[in-house]
Amino acid sequence: MTILFAALALALLGLILGGLIGFTAKKFAVETDPRIEEITNLLPGANCGGCGYAGCADYARAIVEDGVSPANCAAATEENFQKIMAAAGQEAAKRERKVAVVYCSGDNRHAVHVALYNGLNDCRAAAALSGAGKGCRFGCIGLGSCARNCPFGAIEIRDGLAIVHAELCKGCGKCTEVCPRKLIHLVPAESKVHVFCNSLDKGPDKRKICTAGCLACRKCVKAYPELFNAQGFLVRARDGAAITAEQVAEVKCPTGALQTVDSHANPGKRKEGAA
C-alpha cells in the first residue's frame, strides 16, 4: 500500500510540475517571425561564416530583424537568393558571383626551396618559421590550410601550390582569411586571366627563387595599357578587365605568370615562359 501511495504521489507531482512548465512556457514564450525559419531553410546550411555571422540561422535572423542584405551569402543559389529577397521583403537584385584566386604560380617545379621544413602541417605555423622551405616570402606555402578550411572542397594542393576549382568555389572568403600570406583574393567570376604572382621583390631577385614570378617587364602593360596596371615590381590586371586567352598568347609573358584561370588549375595546359 505504501508503494501505491508513493507512486500516486509521484504521478500527481509530475502532473503539477508539467502543468507549471507548460503554463510558464506559454506565458513567457517569445514569438518568432516565421520568415526566419523560411529563410534559414532557403540558405545552403553550410554555416561557412562567409556572410559574417556564426551560421545560417543567425544570418536569417539578421536578414529579417536587422534588414541585412541576403547578398552577403555567396553560397546560396540564384533561385534561392531571389526567394530570400522576396521573403525578406527586399527589392529584387542581381548578385555578382565571385570566386577565389591564388595569386601564385610557385609550385614545386618553379619555386626554389632554400630549407627543409619539418614542422606542423599548417601554413600559419610554417609562415612563422621558414615558409615551409620555399625561398619566396610572398608565395604560396602549400601546406593546405586554405583547402582544409574550404567548406565546399573547392581547393586542392597540387605539387605544393593551392589550386582553386572555380566551378566548386562559392566565394565565401574563408580561404582569404586563413592564408597567412594574404595572396588569395575574391574576384568576379567573369575574370578569367590574372597575373599569378604576389611577390613585391625586384625582378632579378624573384628569378633567383622562382622561375614563374612576375618580372614587371611590362610587356603586358605596353601591349594593353587599358587592361593592366603596373604596381612597383608587380603587374596586376585592372579591375573588371575582360582579358582573353588570345591576348595572353599575344603578350607572351616571359615567365608564364600571366595566364588563364584554366591553365593555372591545369598546369599541363600552361605555356612556360622563354626566360
N, C-alpha and C positions, 0 to 999 in steps of 0.2 A: 504493500500500500504506500509506503514511504517513497518507493521508486516512482510509482504512478503520479503522486503529488509533485515530485521533483520534475518529472517530465512535463506535466501540465504547466507548472510554474515557468519552466524554461520556454515552453511554446508561447505562453502568454507574454512573457518578457520580450520574446522575439517579435511578436506581432506589434507590441507597443513601440519598440525601437524602430522597426521597419516603417511603421506609420509616421513616426517623428522624422525619420530620414527622408521619406517621400515628401512630407509637408515642407521640410526645410529646403529640399532641392527645388521644389516648385516655387516656394516663396522667394528664394534668393537666386533663382535661375537668371542667367544673363542671356538675353535673346541674341542670336547670331544671325547676321544677314545671310539669307540663303544663297546670295550671289557668291559669297566666299567659297562655299563648297563647290558651286558650279565651276568657278574659275580654277579652283585647285584641281578639279578633275580634267580641265582642259590643258593645264600646264603639263609638261613632259614627265614630271615626277623624278627627275634626275637629281634634284637637290644639289646642283653643282655650285651654287653660290655666285654664278656669273652676274646675276641681277643685283647683287649687293645685299641679299637677305639670306638668312640661315637656311631656308628651304622654300619649296614651292608654296606651302601653306602660309608661311609668313608673308611671302610676296603677294599672294592672292588677297590677304587681309589688307596689305598696304595699298593695293590697287583699288579696293572697294572703299576703304575708310579714309585713306590719305590722298587719293587721286593720283597715285604714282602711275607712270606710263607703262603699259604692258610691253612696249617695245624693248624694255631692258632685258627681256628673256630672249636670248638668241637661239635657244634650242627648240622653242615652240614652232610647229609647222605654220605656214602662212594661213592655212584654213582655220586652225585653232586660234591663231593670233587675231584674226578678224572676228571670230566668235567671242573671244575675250573682250575685245574692244566694244562689241555690241552689248555684252552682259554688263560691262562696267559703265555703260552709258557715255562712252567717249567717241569722238568722231573717228570715222574710219581713216586709216593712214597706211602708208606703204613703208615697210622696213627696208633698210639697206643691209643685205646679208654680208657678213664679214667672216673671214677665215684667218687662221694664224699662219704666219710666215716666219721661218727661221732664217735670219739674215746671216748665213754662214755656209760656206762650201768646204770647210776644212774637215773632211773625213780622214780616215787613216791613210788613204793614198796620197793626200795632198798636205796634210798638216804634219809638221816635224815634231817629233817627241823628243824633249830635252831631258826628261827624267822618267823614272819608273814609279808609277803611283801604286801604292799598296795600302789602301785605306778603305773607309766606308764607301759603299756604292751609292753615293749621293753627291749631286753636283754642288750643292751648297757647302758640304764638308770639304770637297776637293778644291773648291774655289778659295777656301781659306788656307790651303796648303800650296800645292803645285799646279792646280788646274788639271789634275789627272795626267800630268806629264806633258801636255801639249805646250808648245812654245808660245802660241798666240794667247795673249792675256785678254783678248776681246771675243774669241771664238767659242764655238760650242764645245763644252766639256765632254758631252757624250755619254754620261752615266745614267741618263734616263729619268731624272726627276720629273721632267715635264710629261713624259709618257706615262709614268705611274700616277700622275695627278690628273690626267685627262679622263673625264668621266665617260667619254664616248669612244675611246680606243682609236683616236684619230692620229696618234703619233707613234712612230716606231723608231728605234735606234738601229741604224744600219751602217755598219763599218765605222762606228764611232761618231756618227752625225745624226742629229734628230731630223726626221723626215715627217712632214705633215701630209696626210692624205686629205685633200681638200673636200672630197666627196663625203667624208665622215665628220669633218670638223663643223661644229655648230657655232663657233665664235664666242664661247663662254668666257674666255680670257683666263682660265685657271693656269694655263701654261705660262702666260706672260707674268703672272705673279710669282711663280716658283723659280723661274730662271734667274740664277744669280748674276748672269752677265747682261741681262735685260736685252737680249738680242732677238726675242720673239715679239712680234707686233701683230695686231689685228689690222687687216687691210680689206678694202672692198673685194668681194669675191670675183668681180669682173677684172681685177688687175691680175694679169697672167704673166707679167715679166717683172723681174726685180734684179737689183744688184745684190747678190747673195754674199755680202761681206759686211762685217761690223767693225773692222779694225780702223783705228784712228792713227796708226803708225804711218810713217813715211813709206813710199813705195819700195825702196831698196830694203828697208828693214822688214817689210812684210814678206818679200821674196825669200828671205833667209829662213823664215819659219812656216811659210805656207805658199804653195805654188798656185793656189786658186784665189788669192786675195785680190781686191781691187787696188790697182796701182795708181788710180787717179790720173791716168794718162789723158783722160778727157776725150778719147776718140768718140765716145757716145754723145758727149755734150756738143762736140763740134758738128757731128752729123745731124743731131736732133736737139738743138738747144731748147726747144719748147717742151721736150719730153724728159730731160734730165737736168739735175741740179748738182753742181759741184759744191761739196761741203768740206773745205780743207783738203785733207788727204783721202777723202772718200766721196763717191758719187752716189746719189740716190735718184730713183725715178720720181718725177714730180707727182704730187697727189692727184689722183684721178686721171693720170696719163694712160691713154689707150695704146700701149706698145704691142706690136705684133711680133710673131716669131720671125717673119721675113726681115723686119728691121733689126732684130738681134743678129741674124745671119749677115746682114749687110755691114753692121758695125764691126764684127769680127773682134770681139773683146780678146785681148792677148792672153788673158789667164782663164777665161771662161766664167768669170764672176758674174757677168751679165748673162742671164739665162732665163728660160721659161720655168714656170712652176712645175710643168710636166717633166722637164729634163732634170730638175732638182730632185723630184721624187723618184725618178727612174734614171740613175746615173749612167746606165747603158746607152741612153739616148743623148747624153751630153757630149757636145763637141769640145774637146780640150783646146786650150789656147796654144798659140805658137811660141809664146815667150818662154 
